[in-house]
Amino acid sequence: MKKLNAKHKKRAIVLIQGLPGSGKTTLARALLDLMPTASLVNGDFVRENINRDLTFSIAHRIEHARRMAEISNLTLNYGANDHCVVDFVCPTAATRKAFLNAADYPVYTVFMNTITADESRFSDTRNMYDAPTDYAFRVSGYKTIEELKHVARTIHLALMNRSSNFSVTRLRRSL
């Protein structure tokens, strides 16, 4: 991670990851409603409009993850944003490592553990998906949008109340 000046020390990336259909985008939008100075980087939008040159091979998934982090860096480096909310599958340890290595800011990972692999709609992703073991938040399930909004409020409060030297490991919670 690059050295950050004082203006950028409180900025962070919130990576919401999980299987397709787990509620990543819904949670991201709920967080954005609470964070007026946050930007959104959506994996589906980036893949369809920016990363059209990439396939779904593992090498290209790793490159997609790296580019997602670089886009997040751009929104924090040159915008008025304090946080960048990123939602995409990030299906393997290698894709997560590529994202983390390219990120210039602290990354708070939200693992959407809300559906099983059998419930996921894409067989290629379902077959390769390796659930993360390192995350700041794990969302184990929700039944309503209101419950997911409560999860968003909890994550938002934790992010807003952290000090600049707050450990991501100490932040780890199951919601």
Buried (B, 14 or more C-beta within 10 A) or exposed (E): EEEBEEEBEBBBBBBBBBBBBBBBBBBBBBBBEBBEEBBBBBBEBBBEEBBEEBEEEEEBBBBBBBBBBBBBBBBBBEEEBBBBBBBBBBBBEBBBBBBBEBBBBBBBBBBBBBBEEEEBEBEEBBEBBEBBEEBBBBBEBBEEEEEBBBBBBBBBEBBEEBEEEBEBEEBBBEB
